[in-house]
Structures are given as structure tokens and as C-alpha cells.
Amino acid sequence: MNDTAKLMMHRLIARQIGRDPSLVERAKHSLARSSQRYEGYDFVREWSDVLGRPPSTVRRRLTSRDEEMTRLRLSSPFVLAEGINFEDDALRRRIWKAAKRIAERSVIHQLTELPRIAT
């Protein structure tokens, strides 16, 4: 469920980048601040690579469901970037409720897709 909530947050961020590409620059500044504390960590280099791409590519990467981006969203510089605010409790609750619904539907779907065992 946490991965789903992070994906939802990054979809919102990707939309904001579409309206304001300067958010990518703000995320770079956020990453630079974090890199002082986490120097040598792989995610710093990986985020730097992502943020060095054109905004349209950054938007696609943010919403990608691949394993790398699922992992990177856990250390996203966008969450701490200036101009992006997820401090609104109501918004966070809506995201978590939606993520929970999606996770529950996924489990139900997986259970209905299980192969039947012949007896």
C-alpha cells in the first residue's frame, strides 16, 4: 500500500511539473541538500541521473511502475522540494484511503486469478 500511495503522490507531482517545469530544479536543490547527509548513497546518484533529464522524461520516470522507480520514490527529493506540499492532512488521508482501496482490490483480483487445483 505504501508503494501505491507514493506512486499516487508522484503522479500529482508529475502533473505539477507539467504546469511548472521549474519544480525539477527545486528537486535538484532538495537533492543537493540531502546529498550532504547521504553522501555516497546510490539513491543520490540515481536521482541526480533522473533529474538531469528533460522535464517530460522526469514526469514519465516519476510515474513508472518499474522496480527502480518504486524503490527511488522512497527517497524522493520532490517530497521535500520547495513548492510541493503534502503536509495537508486531508490530502494525505485521501491518498492513503485511495491507496488502501487499490491494494484491497489488487488482493481480491489476485485471489480470483489463482489457478484451480484439480481434485
C-alpha positions in Angstrom: 0.0 0.0 0.0 2.9 2.4 0.7 4.2 1.9 -2.8 0.8 2.7 -4.2 0.5 5.9 -2.1 4.0 7.0 -3.2 3.0 6.4 -6.8 -0.1 8.5 -6.4 1.9 11.3 -4.8 4.3 11.2 -7.7 1.5 11.3 -10.2 0.4 14.5 -8.6 3.9 15.8 -8.7 4.2 14.8 -12.4 1.1 16.9 -13.2 2.6 19.8 -11.3 5.8 19.6 -13.4 3.6 19.7 -16.5 2.3 23.1 -15.3 5.6 24.2 -13.7 8.8 22.6 -15.0 10.9 24.6 -12.5 9.8 22.0 -9.9 12.6 19.8 -11.3 15.2 22.5 -10.5 13.7 22.7 -7.0 14.0 19.0 -6.6 17.7 19.2 -7.6 18.2 21.7 -4.8 16.4 19.4 -2.4 18.6 16.5 -3.5 21.8 18.7 -3.1 20.8 19.3 0.5 20.1 15.6 1.1 23.3 14.6 -0.6 25.4 16.2 2.1 23.8 13.9 4.7 23.6 10.8 2.4 26.9 11.2 0.5 27.9 8.0 -1.2 24.4 6.5 -1.2 23.2 5.1 -4.5 19.9 6.9 -4.5 21.6 10.3 -4.6 23.4 9.4 -7.9 20.3 7.7 -9.3 18.0 10.7 -8.5 20.7 13.0 -10.0 20.5 11.0 -13.2 16.7 11.2 -13.3 16.6 14.9 -12.6 19.2 15.6 -15.3 16.8 14.6 -18.0 14.2 16.8 -19.7 11.0 17.5 -17.6 8.9 15.3 -19.9 11.2 12.4 -19.2 11.3 13.1 -15.5 7.5 13.1 -15.5 7.4 9.6 -17.2 10.0 8.3 -14.8 8.1 9.6 -11.7 5.0 7.6 -12.7 6.8 4.5 -13.9 5.9 1.3 -12.2 9.3 -0.3 -12.7 11.2 -1.7 -9.8 13.9 1.0 -9.9 11.4 3.9 -9.6 9.3 2.1 -7.0 12.5 2.0 -4.9 13.6 5.5 -5.7 10.2 7.0 -4.8 11.0 6.1 -1.2 13.8 8.7 -1.2 12.2 11.3 -3.5 13.7 14.8 -3.4 10.3 16.1 -4.7 8.6 15.4 -1.3 11.0 17.9 0.3 11.2 20.3 -2.6 10.0 23.9 -2.3 6.6 24.3 -4.0 5.4 20.8 -3.3 3.3 20.4 -0.2 2.0 17.1 1.1 1.5 18.5 4.7 -2.2 18.9 4.2 -3.7 16.2 6.4 -6.9 15.9 4.3 -4.9 15.3 1.1 -2.7 12.7 2.8 -5.8 10.9 4.2 -7.4 10.9 0.7 -4.2 9.5 -0.8 -3.9 6.7 1.8 -7.6 5.8 1.6 -7.3 5.6 -2.2 -4.1 3.5 -1.9 -5.8 1.2 0.5 -8.8 0.7 -1.8 -6.4 -0.1 -4.7 -4.4 -2.5 -2.6 -7.6 -4.3 -1.4 -8.8 -4.6 -5.0 -5.5 -6.0 -6.1 -5.6 -8.7 -3.4 -9.2 -9.6 -4.3 -8.2 -9.7 -8.0 -5.1 -11.9 -7.2 -7.3 -14.3 -5.2 -9.8 -14.7 -8.0 -7.0 -15.3 -10.5 -5.5 -18.2 -8.6 -5.4 -21.4 -10.6 -7.8 -24.0 -9.6 -6.4 -27.3 -8.2 -8.0 -30.4 -9.7 -9.3 -32.9 -7.2 
